[in-house]
Amino acid sequence: MPKLDRYLSSEFARATLASLLILIIVSLGGVFADLIGEMALGKVPPALLLSQLGLRLLGYLPLILPLALLLGILLATGRLYRDSEMPVLAAVGVGPRRLLRPLLIVTLPVVAFIAACALWLGPWANWMAKSMVQEANKNLLVAGLEPGRFTPMSNGGVAYVGVMSTDGTKLQRIFIYRERGERMDVATARAGELYRDHGARVLALVDGFRVEGPASGNQLDFRLMRYGRNEVELPEADPPSQLNEPQYRSTLDLLRMPARAAKAELHWRFAPALLALAFALMAIPLGRSSPRQSRHGALLLAFLAYLVGIFMAILGEQWLADGAIPAALGLWWLLLPLLALGSWAYVRDGRTFWPRRSR
């Protein structure tokens, strides 16, 4: 490999890795905040924090890597212009289009890794994360209940537990609200016991009151009962059928599924790699600047281009799933023009649109 290609590719690679590291740290913060919120609601057991953090981050890699590649190449190119290295290279006959080979040396492996993440690693990570949570909630008797908090239940009700034992079987100060059709049911108890009966979670309430009546309207048809023991069946925290959704299925399964949602998910998985290639081509002309020119404008423009591309891809996936656009069209109406725009911008880099008039 020529020394120039080695130097330029190393500059692109270092800047891309630095951008990726920063984006991963930011993404970890967002994923961690989401997990803490779900744990507070009892949807995710605390023991799965680290595994869920890693698996969910893998699922976000197809979205993080294109932005890291765009920003890395943009920053590296901008530094070459600010330090007057590009004018020196141009003086010896090396123009912007000479950057294509070192650009592809860095871009093609990243694009291949993005494709692997989007087509295989990401769906596997999403499926594994969801299945681990469901399996843990299935084995965890207290899944979905958090002491000292009002916990929504999947059947539309609300449960509150004041005190809970370490194993989650002994409860105190219990409140349960449920709606059945047009009637509501409120139960309170001094104590309770949580156990399983034929696979279902059952909460046995001890020494409490139960109020039943209309959920709305001006009717006064209420009944108040006091009981020594009352058993209430609690719904599971998460139905296992969610694993059949397209986002959790493998790419090979999606190829065999005729549903529109499956086709939309399939096209979405092909999008990140092609978007990354288009963004990499756009980064070279976006990085062109004078030595004293600020780089914030180019960064803002690059980030805006990334947001527009990702937003249109997400919107296109929804249109495909809803049948608003034909499945054969897919997301090619977005990806091919972006690739053409990136190629055109790269080829036109350093040229003027109109020839100068001779005097």
Secondary structure, 3 states (H helix, E strand, C coil): CCHHHHHHHHHHHHHHHHHHHHHHHHHHHHHHHHHHHHHHCCCCCHHHHHHHHHHHHHHHHHHHHHHHHHHHHHHHHHHHHHCCHHHHHHHCCCCHHHHHHHHHHHHHHHHHHHHHHHHHHHHHHHHHHHHHHHHHHHHCCCCCCCCCCEEECCCCCEEEEEEECCCCCEEEEEEEEEEECCEEEEEEEEEEEEEEECCEEEEEEEEEEEEEEECCCCCCCCEEEEEEEEEEEECCCCCHHHHHCHHHCCHHHHHHCCCHHHHHHHHHHHHHHHHHHHHHHHHHHHCCCCCCCCCHHHHHHHHHHHHHHHHHHHHHHHHHHHCCCCCCCCCHHHHHHHHHHHHHHHHCCCCCCCCCCCC
